[in-house]
């Protein structure tokens, strides 16, 4: 598993996520919940395809990419 280097100057955000029964991911940030395609979610967060739930640390630009590729639920 490759780890991404996030510079100290770049602000990060924690998101929580769960995989749905159909394999997509729901993630929550700022009190809002989103549903996203699993490939896009794994590409941005760099999580394992076996992961079903957890917390991920993402940069602001990654968070915007997640929200842009997701549907608010």
N, CA, C and O atoms as a GROMACS GRO file, in nm:
protein
  292
    1UNK      N    1   0.084  -0.118   0.000
    1UNK     CA    2   0.000   0.000   0.000
    1UNK      C    3   0.088   0.123   0.000
    1UNK      O    4   0.179   0.136   0.082
    2UNK      N    5   0.061   0.212  -0.091
    2UNK     CA    6   0.139   0.336  -0.101
    2UNK      C    7   0.079   0.442  -0.010
    2UNK      O    8  -0.044   0.455  -0.001
    3UNK      N    9   0.164   0.517   0.055
    3UNK     CA   10   0.116   0.626   0.141
    3UNK      C   11   0.141   0.758   0.072
    3UNK      O   12   0.245   0.778   0.009
    4UNK      N   13   0.046   0.848   0.083
    4UNK     CA   14   0.059   0.980   0.024
    4UNK      C   15   0.124   1.073   0.124
    4UNK      O   16   0.094   1.069   0.243
    5UNK      N   17   0.212   1.156   0.076
    5UNK     CA   18   0.276   1.256   0.160
    5UNK      C   19   0.194   1.383   0.157
    5UNK      O   20   0.175   1.442   0.050
    6UNK      N   21   0.147   1.426   0.272
    6UNK     CA   22   0.072   1.550   0.283
    6UNK      C   23   0.159   1.648   0.360
    6UNK      O   24   0.201   1.620   0.472
    7UNK      N   25   0.187   1.760   0.299
    7UNK     CA   26   0.276   1.857   0.362
    7UNK      C   27   0.212   1.914   0.488
    7UNK      O   28   0.089   1.916   0.501
    8UNK      N   29   0.295   1.960   0.578
    8UNK     CA   30   0.247   2.014   0.704
    8UNK      C   31   0.164   2.140   0.683
    8UNK      O   32   0.077   2.171   0.765
    9UNK      N   33   0.189   2.213   0.576
    9UNK     CA   34   0.118   2.337   0.551
    9UNK      C   35  -0.022   2.313   0.494
    9UNK      O   36  -0.109   2.400   0.503
   10UNK      N   37  -0.043   2.196   0.438
   10UNK     CA   38  -0.173   2.167   0.378
   10UNK      C   39  -0.269   2.118   0.485
   10UNK      O   40  -0.239   2.023   0.558
   11UNK      N   41  -0.384   2.182   0.495
   11UNK     CA   42  -0.484   2.142   0.594
   11UNK      C   43  -0.550   2.012   0.551
   11UNK      O   44  -0.575   1.989   0.432
   12UNK      N   45  -0.577   1.927   0.648
   12UNK     CA   46  -0.642   1.800   0.619
   12UNK      C   47  -0.774   1.792   0.695
   12UNK      O   48  -0.801   1.868   0.788
   13UNK      N   49  -0.856   1.699   0.650
   13UNK     CA   50  -0.988   1.678   0.708
   13UNK      C   51  -1.008   1.528   0.726
   13UNK      O   52  -0.967   1.449   0.642
   14UNK      N   53  -1.070   1.491   0.837
   14UNK     CA   54  -1.103   1.350   0.859
   14UNK      C   55  -1.243   1.324   0.804
   14UNK      O   56  -1.336   1.401   0.828
   15UNK      N   57  -1.257   1.215   0.732
   15UNK     CA   58  -1.388   1.172   0.685
   15UNK      C   59  -1.411   1.030   0.736
   15UNK      O   60  -1.317   0.951   0.748
   16UNK      N   61  -1.536   0.997   0.765
   16UNK     CA   62  -1.572   0.860   0.801
   16UNK      C   63  -1.640   0.798   0.680
   16UNK      O   64  -1.707   0.868   0.603
   17UNK      N   65  -1.623   0.667   0.664
   17UNK     CA   66  -1.683   0.602   0.548
   17UNK      C   67  -1.726   0.460   0.580
   17UNK      O   68  -1.673   0.396   0.671
   18UNK      N   69  -1.824   0.413   0.504
   18UNK     CA   70  -1.869   0.274   0.510
   18UNK      C   71  -1.898   0.228   0.368
   18UNK      O   72  -1.937   0.307   0.282
   19UNK      N   73  -1.877   0.100   0.345
   19UNK     CA   74  -1.910   0.043   0.214
   19UNK      C   75  -2.053  -0.009   0.220
   19UNK      O   76  -2.092  -0.073   0.318
   20UNK      N   77  -2.130   0.017   0.117
   20UNK     CA   78  -2.270  -0.026   0.114
   20UNK      C   79  -2.279  -0.172   0.068
   20UNK      O   80  -2.180  -0.230   0.025
   21UNK      N   81  -2.398  -0.229   0.078
   21UNK     CA   82  -2.416  -0.369   0.038
   21UNK      C   83  -2.395  -0.388  -0.112
   21UNK      O   84  -2.368  -0.500  -0.156
   22UNK      N   85  -2.408  -0.283  -0.191
   22UNK     CA   86  -2.385  -0.294  -0.336
   22UNK      C   87  -2.243  -0.253  -0.375
   22UNK      O   88  -2.210  -0.248  -0.494
   23UNK      N   89  -2.158  -0.224  -0.275
   23UNK     CA   90  -2.017  -0.200  -0.302
   23UNK      C   91  -1.975  -0.055  -0.315
   23UNK      O   92  -1.856  -0.027  -0.326
   24UNK      N   93  -2.069   0.038  -0.316
   24UNK     CA   94  -2.034   0.179  -0.322
   24UNK      C   95  -1.997   0.225  -0.181
   24UNK      O   96  -2.013   0.150  -0.085
   25UNK      N   97  -1.948   0.348  -0.168
   25UNK     CA   98  -1.910   0.400  -0.038
   25UNK      C   99  -1.996   0.519   0.000
   25UNK      O  100  -2.029   0.603  -0.084
   26UNK      N  101  -2.033   0.526   0.127
   26UNK     CA  102  -2.094   0.644   0.187
   26UNK      C  103  -1.987   0.708   0.274
   26UNK      O  104  -1.923   0.639   0.354
   27UNK      N  105  -1.967   0.837   0.259
   27UNK     CA  106  -1.873   0.907   0.346
   27UNK      C  107  -1.940   1.029   0.404
   27UNK      O  108  -2.030   1.088   0.344
   28UNK      N  109  -1.893   1.068   0.523
   28UNK     CA  110  -1.951   1.181   0.595
   28UNK      C  111  -1.842   1.282   0.625
   28UNK      O  112  -1.732   1.248   0.670
   29UNK      N  113  -1.873   1.408   0.600
   29UNK     CA  114  -1.784   1.517   0.633
   29UNK      C  115  -1.868   1.641   0.662
   29UNK      O  116  -1.962   1.670   0.588
   30UNK      N  117  -1.834   1.712   0.765
   30UNK     CA  118  -1.906   1.833   0.799
   30UNK      C  119  -2.054   1.813   0.824
   30UNK      O  120  -2.135   1.902   0.798
   31UNK      N  121  -2.091   1.696   0.874
   31UNK     CA  122  -2.230   1.667   0.902
   31UNK      C  123  -2.313   1.630   0.780
   31UNK      O  124  -2.434   1.609   0.792
   32UNK      N  125  -2.251   1.621   0.663
   32UNK     CA  126  -2.322   1.585   0.540
   32UNK      C  127  -2.274   1.448   0.493
   32UNK      O  128  -2.158   1.412   0.511
   33UNK      N  129  -2.366   1.374   0.433
   33UNK     CA  130  -2.335   1.238   0.389
   33UNK      C  131  -2.342   1.230   0.237
   33UNK      O  132  -2.429   1.291   0.174
   34UNK      N  133  -2.248   1.155   0.178
   34UNK     CA  134  -2.238   1.143   0.033
   34UNK      C  135  -2.223   0.996  -0.006
   34UNK      O  136  -2.175   0.915   0.072
   35UNK      N  137  -2.266   0.965  -0.128
   35UNK     CA  138  -2.250   0.832  -0.185
   35UNK      C  139  -2.161   0.846  -0.308
   35UNK      O  140  -2.180   0.936  -0.389
   36UNK      N  141  -2.061   0.755  -0.320
   36UNK     CA  142  -1.962   0.770  -0.427
   36UNK      C  143  -1.922   0.635  -0.486
   36UNK      O  144  -1.922   0.533  -0.418
   37UNK      N  145  -1.888   0.638  -0.612
   37UNK     CA  146  -1.838   0.522  -0.685
   37UNK      C  147  -1.714   0.466  -0.613
   37UNK      O  148  -1.628   0.543  -0.573
   38UNK      N  149  -1.705   0.333  -0.597
   38UNK     CA  150  -1.594   0.276  -0.521
   38UNK      C  151  -1.456   0.298  -0.583
   38UNK      O  152  -1.359   0.319  -0.511
   39UNK      N  153  -1.446   0.295  -0.715
   39UNK     CA  154  -1.315   0.316  -0.779
   39UNK      C  155  -1.264   0.457  -0.755
   39UNK      O  156  -1.147   0.476  -0.721
   40UNK      N  157  -1.350   0.555  -0.772
   40UNK     CA  158  -1.311   0.694  -0.748
   40UNK      C  159  -1.273   0.714  -0.602
   40UNK      O  160  -1.173   0.779  -0.573
   41UNK      N  161  -1.353   0.661  -0.511
   41UNK     CA  162  -1.325   0.676  -0.368
   41UNK      C  163  -1.191   0.614  -0.332
   41UNK      O  164  -1.112   0.675  -0.260
   42UNK      N  165  -1.164   0.493  -0.379
   42UNK     CA  166  -1.036   0.427  -0.348
   42UNK      C  167  -0.919   0.498  -0.413
   42UNK      O  168  -0.811   0.505  -0.354
   43UNK      N  169  -0.936   0.551  -0.534
   43UNK     CA  170  -0.827   0.624  -0.601
   43UNK      C  171  -0.788   0.749  -0.523
   43UNK      O  172  -0.670   0.782  -0.512
   44UNK      N  173  -0.887   0.819  -0.470
   44UNK     CA  174  -0.858   0.944  -0.398
   44UNK      C  175  -0.808   0.917  -0.257
   44UNK      O  176  -0.713   0.981  -0.212
   45UNK      N  177  -0.870   0.823  -0.186
   45UNK     CA  178  -0.832   0.799  -0.046
   45UNK      C  179  -0.721   0.696  -0.029
   45UNK      O  180  -0.658   0.689   0.077
   46UNK      N  181  -0.695   0.618  -0.133
   46UNK     CA  182  -0.590   0.515  -0.131
   46UNK      C  183  -0.615   0.408  -0.024
   46UNK      O  184  -0.522   0.362   0.041
   47UNK      N  185  -0.742   0.369  -0.008
   47UNK     CA  186  -0.775   0.262   0.086
   47UNK      C  187  -0.778   0.128   0.012
   47UNK      O  188  -0.787   0.125  -0.110
   48UNK      N  189  -0.770   0.021   0.086
   48UNK     CA  190  -0.774  -0.114   0.030
   48UNK      C  191  -0.914  -0.144  -0.022
   48UNK      O  192  -1.013  -0.092   0.030
   49UNK      N  193  -0.922  -0.228  -0.125
   49UNK     CA  194  -1.054  -0.266  -0.176
   49UNK      C  195  -1.126  -0.363  -0.082
   49UNK      O  196  -1.243  -0.396  -0.105
   50UNK      N  197  -1.060  -0.408   0.022
   50UNK     CA  198  -1.121  -0.496   0.122
   50UNK      C  199  -1.180  -0.418   0.240
   50UNK      O  200  -1.249  -0.476   0.324
   51UNK      N  201  -1.152  -0.290   0.247
   51UNK     CA  202  -1.197  -0.208   0.358
   51UNK      C  203  -1.348  -0.187   0.352
   51UNK      O  204  -1.403  -0.157   0.246
   52UNK      N  205  -1.414  -0.203   0.466
   52UNK     CA  206  -1.560  -0.184   0.470
   52UNK      C  207  -1.602  -0.061   0.550
   52UNK      O  208  -1.712  -0.009   0.530
   53UNK      N  209  -1.519  -0.014   0.641
   53UNK     CA  210  -1.551   0.105   0.720
   53UNK      C  211  -1.422   0.162   0.778
   53UNK      O  212  -1.324   0.090   0.798
   54UNK      N  213  -1.425   0.292   0.804
   54UNK     CA  214  -1.307   0.351   0.866
   54UNK      C  215  -1.311   0.502   0.864
   54UNK      O  216  -1.414   0.564   0.840
   55UNK      N  217  -1.194   0.558   0.893
   55UNK     CA  218  -1.172   0.702   0.893
   55UNK      C  219  -1.052   0.728   0.804
   55UNK      O  220  -0.950   0.659   0.814
   56UNK      N  221  -1.063   0.828   0.718
   56UNK     CA  222  -0.951   0.862   0.630
   56UNK      C  223  -0.919   1.010   0.646
   56UNK      O  224  -1.006   1.093   0.670
   57UNK      N  225  -0.791   1.042   0.631
   57UNK     CA  226  -0.746   1.180   0.635
   57UNK      C  227  -0.720   1.224   0.492
   57UNK      O  228  -0.640   1.162   0.421
   58UNK      N  229  -0.788   1.329   0.449
   58UNK     CA  230  -0.773   1.377   0.312
   58UNK      C  231  -0.740   1.526   0.312
   58UNK      O  232  -0.776   1.599   0.405
   59UNK      N  233  -0.674   1.569   0.208
   59UNK     CA  234  -0.643   1.711   0.193
   59UNK      C  235  -0.768   1.784   0.145
   59UNK      O  236  -0.867   1.721   0.107
   60UNK      N  237  -0.763   1.916   0.147
   60UNK     CA  238  -0.877   1.994   0.100
   60UNK      C  239  -0.907   1.966  -0.046
   60UNK      O  240  -1.024   1.954  -0.085
   61UNK      N  241  -0.803   1.955  -0.128
   61UNK     CA  242  -0.825   1.929  -0.271
   61UNK      C  243  -0.884   1.789  -0.292
   61UNK      O  244  -0.969   1.771  -0.380
   62UNK      N  245  -0.840   1.691  -0.214
   62UNK     CA  246  -0.898   1.557  -0.224
   62UNK      C  247  -1.044   1.556  -0.178
   62UNK      O  248  -1.127   1.489  -0.238
   63UNK      N  249  -1.074   1.632  -0.073
   63UNK     CA  250  -1.211   1.641  -0.025
   63UNK      C  251  -1.301   1.701  -0.132
   63UNK      O  252  -1.412   1.653  -0.154
   64UNK      N  253  -1.254   1.807  -0.198
   64UNK     CA  254  -1.334   1.868  -0.304
   64UNK      C  255  -1.355   1.770  -0.419
   64UNK      O  256  -1.464   1.766  -0.477
   65UNK      N  257  -1.254   1.691  -0.453
   65UNK     CA  258  -1.268   1.592  -0.559
   65UNK      C  259  -1.369   1.484  -0.519
   65UNK      O  260  -1.448   1.439  -0.602
   66UNK      N  261  -1.368   1.443  -0.393
   66UNK     CA  262  -1.464   1.345  -0.344
   66UNK      C  263  -1.607   1.400  -0.355
   66UNK      O  264  -1.697   1.333  -0.406
   67UNK      N  265  -1.626   1.522  -0.307
   67UNK     CA  266  -1.760   1.582  -0.309
   67UNK      C  267  -1.808   1.604  -0.453
   67UNK      O  268  -1.925   1.582  -0.484
   68UNK      N  269  -1.716   1.646  -0.542
   68UNK     CA  270  -1.753   1.668  -0.682
   68UNK      C  271  -1.795   1.538  -0.751
   68UNK      O  272  -1.880   1.539  -0.840
   69UNK      N  273  -1.737   1.426  -0.709
   69UNK     CA  274  -1.767   1.297  -0.771
   69UNK      C  275  -1.877   1.220  -0.702
   69UNK      O  276  -1.909   1.109  -0.742
   70UNK      N  277  -1.936   1.278  -0.598
   70UNK     CA  278  -2.035   1.207  -0.516
   70UNK      C  279  -2.174   1.266  -0.532
   70UNK      O  280  -2.192   1.372  -0.592
   71UNK      N  281  -2.270   1.194  -0.476
   71UNK     CA  282  -2.409   1.240  -0.470
   71UNK      C  283  -2.444   1.257  -0.323
   71UNK      O  284  -2.425   1.166  -0.242
   72UNK      N  285  -2.496   1.374  -0.289
   72UNK     CA  286  -2.538   1.399  -0.150
   72UNK      C  287  -2.662   1.315  -0.120
   72UNK      O  288  -2.755   1.307  -0.200
   73UNK      N  289  -2.661   1.251  -0.002
   73UNK     CA  290  -2.779   1.169   0.037
   73UNK      C  291  -2.833   1.218   0.170
   73UNK      O  292  -2.931   1.163   0.220
   0.00000   0.00000   0.00000
